[in-house]
Amino acid sequence: MNKTILIATDYSLESLNILKKVMREKDASEDQNQYNILLVSGYDMGDSIRDLLFNTKSTIFNKIRPQEFCDAYEIIRNKYPHLINKIVCDIFTGSFQRTFNNYVKAENIKEAYYSPSIKSRGNGKFDLIPYIKKCKDLKSQEISVEVRKSLPEKGRLAEIFVEA
């Protein structure tokens, strides 16, 4: 059976530790479901008519999502092919709780995971955690992720291979 999971992200490699932990837990419990994973960040589109008309998701992703992030989630997807049906990056552009609730219903999201140590700030991003916590239709769980400072490979794809 397919289920949809939302993971709040800021499109940093550290935020993929949430995905790694969730998949590790599902694998350890021998979960038989396949998951559609939505990696979602809040994004403020602004008020400019030009931005609203001519910005597409791909141009926004080119601004806020580094290529190494895409490479890293592909590695995770290849590690858990029996659990992951697909991984989709998305942005939530609304500013009201009701809009987020409708997004959850439209995407048929059953579970959400987030970490307070991952802060979506800058580049027009905003934090989804308050929306996730207030959504009554969503089973949400906080995942503790430590942001390590001592890795010599900091900021590189090698971080994905470090076991947390």
C-alpha positions as a Markdown table, in Angstrom:
| # | Residue | x | y | z |
|---|---|---|---|---|
| 1 | Met | 0.0 | 0.0 | 0.0 |
| 2 | Asn | 1.2 | 3.5 | -0.8 |
| 3 | Lys | 1.3 | 6.1 | 1.9 |
| 4 | Thr | 2.5 | 9.7 | 1.6 |
| 5 | Ile | 4.9 | 11.3 | 4.1 |
| 6 | Leu | 5.8 | 15.0 | 4.4 |
| 7 | Ile | 9.3 | 15.9 | 5.6 |
| 8 | Ala | 9.9 | 19.5 | 6.4 |
| 9 | Thr | 13.2 | 20.6 | 4.9 |
| 10 | Asp | 15.3 | 23.6 | 4.2 |
| 11 | Tyr | 17.1 | 21.8 | 1.3 |
| 12 | Ser | 20.3 | 21.3 | 3.3 |
| 13 | Leu | 22.1 | 18.0 | 3.6 |
| 14 | Glu | 21.5 | 18.1 | 7.4 |
| 15 | Ser | 17.7 | 18.0 | 6.8 |
| 16 | Leu | 18.1 | 14.7 | 4.9 |
| 17 | Asn | 19.0 | 13.1 | 8.3 |
| 18 | Ile | 15.3 | 13.2 | 9.0 |
| 19 | Leu | 14.6 | 11.1 | 6.0 |
| 20 | Lys | 17.4 | 8.7 | 6.9 |
| 21 | Lys | 16.1 | 8.2 | 10.4 |
| 22 | Val | 12.5 | 7.7 | 9.3 |
| 23 | Met | 13.5 | 5.2 | 6.6 |
| 24 | Arg | 15.8 | 3.4 | 9.1 |
| 25 | Glu | 12.9 | 3.1 | 11.6 |
| 26 | Lys | 10.5 | 1.8 | 8.9 |
| 27 | Asp | 13.1 | -0.7 | 7.7 |
| 28 | Ala | 13.8 | -1.9 | 11.3 |
| 29 | Ser | 10.1 | -2.4 | 11.9 |
| 30 | Glu | 9.8 | -4.4 | 8.6 |
| 31 | Asp | 7.1 | -2.1 | 7.3 |
| 32 | Gln | 5.5 | -3.5 | 4.2 |
| 33 | Asn | 4.2 | -0.1 | 2.9 |
| 34 | Gln | 5.7 | 1.9 | 0.0 |
| 35 | Tyr | 6.1 | 5.6 | 0.7 |
| 36 | Asn | 5.7 | 8.6 | -1.5 |
| 37 | Ile | 7.9 | 11.2 | 0.2 |
| 38 | Leu | 7.3 | 14.9 | -0.1 |
| 39 | Leu | 10.4 | 17.0 | 0.9 |
| 40 | Val | 8.6 | 20.3 | 1.5 |
| 41 | Ser | 9.9 | 23.8 | 2.4 |
| 42 | Gly | 7.8 | 26.9 | 2.9 |
| 43 | Tyr | 8.5 | 29.6 | 0.3 |
| 44 | Asp | 7.3 | 33.2 | 0.3 |
| 45 | Met | 6.5 | 34.1 | -3.3 |
| 46 | Gly | 6.5 | 37.8 | -2.5 |
| 47 | Asp | 4.1 | 40.5 | -3.8 |
| 48 | Ser | 5.8 | 41.4 | -7.1 |
| 49 | Ile | 3.5 | 40.8 | -10.1 |
| 50 | Arg | 6.6 | 39.9 | -12.1 |
| 51 | Asp | 7.7 | 37.3 | -9.6 |
| 52 | Leu | 4.2 | 35.8 | -9.4 |
| 53 | Leu | 3.9 | 35.6 | -13.1 |
| 54 | Phe | 7.3 | 34.4 | -14.2 |
| 55 | Asn | 8.6 | 32.3 | -11.3 |
| 56 | Thr | 8.1 | 28.6 | -11.8 |
| 57 | Lys | 8.9 | 25.8 | -9.4 |
| 58 | Ser | 12.0 | 25.0 | -11.3 |
| 59 | Thr | 13.3 | 28.5 | -11.1 |
| 60 | Ile | 12.6 | 28.6 | -7.4 |
| 61 | Phe | 14.3 | 25.2 | -6.9 |
| 62 | Asn | 17.3 | 26.5 | -8.8 |
| 63 | Lys | 17.6 | 29.3 | -6.1 |
| 64 | Ile | 17.0 | 27.3 | -3.0 |
| 65 | Arg | 18.0 | 23.7 | -3.6 |
| 66 | Pro | 21.6 | 22.7 | -4.3 |
| 67 | Gln | 22.4 | 19.9 | -6.7 |
| 68 | Glu | 24.2 | 17.9 | -3.9 |
| 69 | Phe | 20.9 | 17.7 | -2.1 |
| 70 | Cys | 19.3 | 16.0 | -5.1 |
| 71 | Asp | 22.3 | 13.6 | -5.3 |
| 72 | Ala | 22.0 | 12.8 | -1.6 |
| 73 | Tyr | 18.3 | 12.0 | -1.6 |
| 74 | Glu | 18.9 | 9.7 | -4.6 |
| 75 | Ile | 21.5 | 7.8 | -2.6 |
| 76 | Ile | 18.9 | 7.4 | 0.2 |
| 77 | Arg | 16.3 | 6.3 | -2.3 |
| 78 | Asn | 18.6 | 3.7 | -3.7 |
| 79 | Lys | 19.3 | 2.4 | -0.2 |
| 80 | Tyr | 15.6 | 1.8 | 0.6 |
| 81 | Pro | 14.0 | 0.8 | -2.8 |
| 82 | His | 11.6 | -1.6 | -1.0 |
| 83 | Leu | 10.2 | 1.3 | 1.1 |
| 84 | Ile | 10.4 | 4.4 | -1.2 |
| 85 | Asn | 8.1 | 4.6 | -4.2 |
| 86 | Lys | 9.1 | 8.1 | -5.1 |
| 87 | Ile | 10.6 | 11.3 | -3.7 |
| 88 | Val | 9.3 | 14.6 | -4.7 |
| 89 | Cys | 10.6 | 18.1 | -3.8 |
| 90 | Asp | 7.9 | 20.7 | -3.3 |
| 91 | Ile | 7.3 | 24.1 | -1.9 |
| 92 | Phe | 4.3 | 25.4 | 0.2 |
| 93 | Thr | 3.6 | 29.0 | -0.7 |
| 94 | Gly | 0.5 | 29.6 | 1.4 |
| 95 | Ser | 0.3 | 31.8 | 4.5 |
| 96 | Phe | -2.8 | 30.4 | 6.2 |
| 97 | Gln | -3.3 | 27.3 | 8.3 |
| 98 | Arg | -6.4 | 26.4 | 6.2 |
| 99 | Thr | -4.3 | 26.5 | 3.0 |
| 100 | Phe | -1.8 | 24.1 | 4.6 |
| 101 | Asn | -4.7 | 21.8 | 5.7 |
| 102 | Asn | -6.0 | 21.8 | 2.1 |
| 103 | Tyr | -2.5 | 21.0 | 0.8 |
| 104 | Val | -2.3 | 18.0 | 3.2 |
| 105 | Lys | -5.7 | 16.7 | 2.0 |
| 106 | Ala | -5.0 | 17.3 | -1.7 |
| 107 | Glu | -1.6 | 15.4 | -1.5 |
| 108 | Asn | -3.2 | 12.7 | 0.8 |
| 109 | Ile | -0.4 | 13.1 | 3.4 |
| 110 | Lys | -0.7 | 10.8 | 6.4 |
| 111 | Glu | 2.4 | 11.5 | 8.4 |
| 112 | Ala | 4.8 | 14.4 | 8.8 |
| 113 | Tyr | 8.3 | 14.6 | 10.3 |
| 114 | Tyr | 10.3 | 17.6 | 11.2 |
| 115 | Ser | 13.2 | 18.7 | 13.3 |
| 116 | Pro | 13.4 | 22.0 | 15.2 |
| 117 | Ser | 17.1 | 22.1 | 14.6 |
| 118 | Ile | 16.5 | 22.5 | 10.9 |
| 119 | Lys | 15.6 | 26.2 | 10.4 |
| 120 | Ser | 14.2 | 27.3 | 7.1 |
| 121 | Arg | 15.4 | 30.8 | 6.8 |
| 122 | Gly | 16.7 | 33.1 | 4.1 |
| 123 | Asn | 16.2 | 32.9 | 0.3 |
| 124 | Gly | 12.5 | 33.4 | 0.8 |
| 125 | Lys | 12.1 | 30.2 | 2.8 |
| 126 | Phe | 9.9 | 30.0 | 6.0 |
| 127 | Asp | 9.4 | 27.4 | 8.6 |
| 128 | Leu | 6.6 | 24.8 | 8.2 |
| 129 | Ile | 6.7 | 23.4 | 11.7 |
| 130 | Pro | 3.9 | 25.6 | 13.1 |
| 131 | Tyr | 1.6 | 24.6 | 10.3 |
| 132 | Ile | 2.5 | 20.9 | 10.8 |
| 133 | Lys | 1.8 | 21.1 | 14.6 |
| 134 | Lys | -1.6 | 22.7 | 14.1 |
| 135 | Cys | -2.8 | 20.4 | 11.4 |
| 136 | Lys | -5.4 | 18.0 | 12.9 |
| 137 | Asp | -5.5 | 15.6 | 9.9 |
| 138 | Leu | -1.8 | 14.9 | 10.2 |
| 139 | Lys | 0.1 | 12.5 | 12.4 |
| 140 | Ser | 3.3 | 14.4 | 13.1 |
| 141 | Gln | 6.5 | 13.5 | 14.8 |
| 142 | Glu | 9.5 | 15.4 | 15.9 |
| 143 | Ile | 12.8 | 13.9 | 14.9 |
| 144 | Ser | 15.9 | 14.9 | 16.8 |
| 145 | Val | 18.8 | 15.7 | 14.4 |
| 146 | Glu | 22.1 | 16.9 | 15.6 |
| 147 | Val | 23.9 | 19.2 | 13.3 |
| 148 | Arg | 27.5 | 18.1 | 13.6 |
| 149 | Lys | 30.2 | 20.7 | 13.3 |
| 150 | Ser | 33.3 | 18.5 | 13.5 |
| 151 | Leu | 33.0 | 16.7 | 10.2 |
| 152 | Pro | 35.9 | 17.5 | 7.8 |
| 153 | Glu | 33.6 | 16.8 | 4.9 |
| 154 | Lys | 31.0 | 19.4 | 6.1 |
| 155 | Gly | 28.8 | 20.6 | 3.3 |
| 156 | Arg | 29.7 | 17.8 | 1.0 |
| 157 | Leu | 27.9 | 14.7 | -0.1 |
| 158 | Ala | 29.9 | 12.5 | 2.2 |
| 159 | Glu | 27.7 | 13.7 | 5.1 |
| 160 | Ile | 24.9 | 11.4 | 3.9 |
| 161 | Phe | 27.0 | 8.3 | 4.6 |
| 162 | Val | 27.7 | 9.3 | 8.3 |
| 163 | Glu | 25.4 | 7.3 | 10.6 |
| 164 | Ala | 23.5 | 9.5 | 13.0 |
